Every structure is written in C-alpha cells, then in structure tokens.
Amino acid sequence: MSTLTIKDLRVSVAEADGTLREILRGVNLTVRDGETHAIMGPNGSGKSTLAYAIAGHPKYIVTQGGVTLDGEDVLAMTVDARARAGLFLAMQYPIEVPGVSVSNFLRTAVTAVRGEAPKLRDFMKEMRGAMGDLAIDAKFAERSVNEGFSGGEKKRHEILQLELLDPKIAVLDETDSGLDVDALKVVAEGINRFRARPGHGVLLITHYNRILEYVRPDFVHVFVAGRVVEEGGPELAEILEKEGYERFTPAAEATVS
C-alpha cells in the first residue's frame, strides 16, 4: 500500500536580495494508493510550488515540515532517488531536449527507474502499445523531446512517460492546460488507466473542473495563499466552477503571518 504524506510543509523561494519569500504556509495532505486528489485554486496560490517541492526542484526551499513516501523521507532523497522510489511529476511546461529522441529518452528513463535496461525489442513493443493507447503516431518516437511539439503533444508525452515509468504516486501539474476537447479526453483516459492499476495514487493540480469531468477525484482540496482552506468530495469542484475562489480569499489572507 503506497502512501504519500505531506505534513506541515512550509516552502519559500529566495528573492533577488537574498531574503526568503514564503509560498507554502503549512500544507497537510495524504494521498494513498487508489485515491485521486484534486488541488484547485487561483493563480499564485502555491499549487505548482507544492508539486515542485515534492519533486525536489532546487528553487524551492523547505523551511519546515516533511514529505514521506511509504514512511521514507522524500526530502532527504536526491531528485533521481525520488523517481526511483515511485514519485512522478508531469510538468505544467515540459522543457525541450533538442537532439534526444523520444524513444531514447524514454528507454533511458525506464532503465533508471527499473534498475536495468529492458530488452530493446520488448521496450519498443511496450512503448508502441502505450503510444497507440494515447493516439500518438509511431513517427513521434524519433522526434526530439518536446521540440516543436504542440501543447497536446507535450501533454500526451507526459502521460506516455507516466504509463511506462509506472510510479506509485503521480503528481500532475495542470496536465489539462492548453488541451482541446479531443486531446483532453485522450489524456484523461491515460490517467484513468494508470490509476486503475493497483498501488497507484494521483495528485492532480488544476484550475478548472473540465478535466475532473473525465478524471473523477475522490477528494478536492482548495488552495489559497499557500494553504488548504477547504476540502471535500467531487461536488466541491462543481461549486468552485460556479462560484470561483473569491469567498475563500479573505479568510486565507487573514491567517497569513
């Protein structure tokens, strides 16, 4: 049974003058396998900061609290060790890697996570099967990673990585951004295939309810001013879609130290 536990997490970033600006102000959250948690909130509320702090981005400085995966201290791990332990981050803005083909990138990543290189024939069969499920053209495998990709192609590539790397906990940072309806459905189907497998949990960060119409969350957490201000079931996402976040803002800002 896989469990990601975030306890009293406070995260800051360094300003140009060297001072620290606090973004996360005491986040508590637990994601167990078989669960899908949606984090929703306005721009600048700290949603992406949470994702990158879990993944180990050096820009984000943890000043208090902890993150554990199955009882192991995630914050003590290097970035690659976090991936091998079973954490995955789908980035909001995937970077380009010119000169590195998708197939080589994926096989290298799979080798790093699994601890040994898969046989080429087996890997190609596995990759092509996953690409077919995501309606990705076979020629895609020879293109340079994210170079010249459309928004939809970048996000499908993120889900392709998810399917092949098969982590315990997937953190998906605005995977629905920039997608048309058809691409959104394909990406959502990929997420649903992943979470249907035993031993998997999903932390899905989004602004809007539309992806939650296809990926039904078990829990919804409202993020405002660096903390969770309300929690509920999937019905909470529908309320947010109608009413927005304004009613949460004054209370959240009043508690910021």
Secondary structure, 3 states (H helix, E strand, C coil): CCEEEEEEEEEEEECCCCCEEEEEEEEEEEEECCCEEEEECCCCCCHHHHHHHHHCCCCCEEEEEEEEECCEEHHHCCHHHHHHHCEEEECCCCCCEEEEEHHHHHHHHHHHHHCCCCCHHHHHHHHHHHHHHCCCCHHHHHCEECCCCCHHHHHHHHHHHHHHHCCCEEEEECCCCCCCHHHHHHHHHHHHHHHHCCCCEEEEEECCCHHHHCCCCCEEEEEECCEEEEEECHHHHHHHHHHCCCCCHHHHHHCCC
